[in-house]
Amino acid sequence: MSDILFDEIPSLDLHHFTKGTAEQKAKFVQDLGAAFENIGFVAIKNHGFSDAQRDELYKTIIDFFTLPDAIKYQYERPETSFQRGYIGHGREQAKDHPVPDLKEFFHIGQEFDAAEAQLDKSLLEFPPNVWVKELPTLQTVGVNAYCILEAAGRNLLRAIALYLGFSEDYFEPKVVRGNSILRPIHYYPITQPELLAPDAVRAAAHGDINLITLLMGASADGLQVLRRDGKWISVTALPEQVVVNVGDMLSRHTNNKLKSTIHRVVNPPREKMNSSRYSIPFFMHPRSEMDLTCLASCIDENNPKRYEDITAGEFLHQRLAEIGLSKK
């Protein structure tokens, strides 16, 4: 692993992997793997989103979050552990953090019909998506965004598989029709900062649950990543980039060879607290039956096995309880 301490996250071009020469593809694999071993984050361009699609997505989610609270709360689904639909203020808090995050968000999962569920019975375990009658464009725009980011994620996992010494399709059967979630987030204005609970922030320090996360460039600054030496560095992606990071499932499966780096969203300076921040992460999850047992190739005398065997579904259930979205 490189001992370089990055002052900013590395930037890579996904076309070098999907459309480049053999040399470009091989270099992309090594650069991606090195970044994921070192800091756990990269910025990726040529991920599949056009500027127009990105702008339409942001317009749509802003339109949703500006709906009256009374309407938004009609689309909460606590019976699904809030895995689909709206999730309101104070519902989620980072693992081991004493107070909830200052945000609201919406969950979109796999979209499928009855015929597809008959062909793949695992789809029946997923709750149906929740669509907003006051904003019908959310369904078309949201599903389109989901598909684009899922396709980009599958390509990135192909590169990760090669870096780990497997065939390119190692992750493919594990993630096709996986339990991934698109999560538009609204970090709402902080109108009375003097009334905030101690330690209340937009998103407290945490690691993501899933395999990898693809994050559309946020509408404002605030994202910070914890470097290996304990320094927090700010992450600001260019408009044409998505930020990609390792989640706890992939870190666990690789016995911490690939790093699920702690990150947070800090509150803005006081003069900007009365403004909103929007971001749109895509949490790429595998199918629930994926075995997250530490890979034998990632275990040796210097790096003994760190985790007990568990499936992705079992791990997800544990973590949802820890962050307050389901009962233990």
PyMOL commands that set and color helices and strands:
alter all, ss='L'
color gray80, all
select helices_A, chain A and resi 15-18+22-38+51-65+69-75+78-80+114-119+121-125+137-163+172-175+193-195+248-253+270-272+296-298+312-322
alter helices_A, ss='H'
color red, helices_A
select strands_A, chain A and resi 11-13+41-45+85-87+104-107+181-182+185-187+203-206+212-216+223-226+232-234+241-246+263-265+277-284
alter strands_A, ss='S'
color yellow, strands_A
deselect
rebuild
show_as cartoon
